[in-house]
């Protein structure tokens, strides 16, 4: 059974840093693109970042410079480092995978995690 399990969410203050993790199980994801999406209350789910198996990453333009995605293929784990967080970063953050980074960025996802809540207080 394939599973993506996120962790690391919580309540933080504006300006803090937070690192989310997503560990995959059930098969190896080392050749897949892995990414993060988020969904704020009352809003649609939106793309955050994606990383190819090679380590090449891309980001939603508004988040460049504050968020960093990385992966450890040996651990089947992808990370999202969030720096200088803002109240508008409050959302449920979802991990996702797809063989193609382009497809994943456009919302075509093979597997989703269950999500982890990030709440940023002002």
Residue pairs with C-beta under 8 A, 6 or more apart in sequence:
1 25
1 26
2 24
2 25
2 26
2 27
2 111
3 24
3 25
3 26
3 111
3 113
4 22
4 23
4 24
4 95
4 96
4 97
4 111
4 112
4 113
4 114
5 22
5 23
5 24
5 25
5 95
5 113
5 114
6 20
6 21
6 22
6 93
6 94
6 95
6 113
6 114
6 115
6 116
7 20
7 21
7 22
7 23
7 116
8 18
8 19
8 20
8 21
8 116
9 18
9 20
9 93
9 116
9 117
9 118
10 18
10 117
10 118
10 119
11 119
11 120
11 121
12 18
12 85
12 118
12 119
12 120
12 121
13 120
13 121
13 122
14 85
14 86
14 87
14 120
14 121
14 122
15 84
15 85
16 85
16 120
17 81
17 82
17 83
17 84
17 85
18 81
18 82
18 85
18 118
19 79
19 80
19 81
19 82
20 36
20 79
20 80
20 82
20 93
20 95
20 116
20 118
21 77
21 78
21 79
22 34
22 36
22 77
22 78
22 79
22 80
22 95
22 113
23 75
23 76
23 77
24 34
24 76
24 77
24 78
24 97
24 111
25 76
28 76
29 73
29 76
29 97
30 53
30 73
30 76
31 53
31 99
32 53
32 97
32 98
32 99
32 110
33 50
33 51
33 52
33 53
33 97
33 98
33 99
33 100
33 101
33 103
33 104
34 50
34 51
34 69
34 71
34 78
34 95
34 96
34 97
34 104
35 47
35 48
35 49
35 50
35 51
35 69
35 78
35 95
35 96
35 97
35 98
35 101
35 104
35 105
36 48
36 49
36 50
36 69
36 78
36 80
36 93
36 94
36 95
36 96
37 45
37 46
37 47
37 48
37 93
37 94
37 96
37 107
38 45
38 46
38 48
38 89
38 91
38 92
38 93
38 94
38 118
39 45
39 46
39 91
39 92
39 94
39 115
40 88
40 90
40 91
41 90
41 91
43 91
45 94
45 107
46 60
47 60
47 105
47 106
47 107
48 59
48 60
48 63
48 67
48 69
48 80
48 93
49 57
49 58
49 59
49 60
49 63
49 67
49 68
49 69
49 80
50 57
50 58
50 69
50 101
50 104
50 105
51 57
51 69
51 70
51 71
51 78
51 101
52 101
53 73
55 70
55 71
56 101
57 68
57 69
57 70
58 101
58 105
59 67
59 69
66 82
66 83
66 84
66 85
67 80
67 81
67 82
67 83
68 80
68 81
68 83
69 78
69 79
69 80
69 81
70 78
70 79
70 81
71 77
71 78
71 79
72 78
72 79
78 95
80 93
82 89
82 118
85 118
85 120
86 120
87 120
87 121
87 122
88 120
89 118
89 120
90 118
90 119
90 120
91 117
91 118
92 115
92 116
92 117
92 118
93 115
93 116
93 117
93 118
94 112
94 113
94 114
94 115
95 112
95 113
96 104
96 109
96 110
96 111
96 112
96 113
97 104
97 109
97 110
97 111
98 104
98 108
98 109
98 110
99 110
100 108
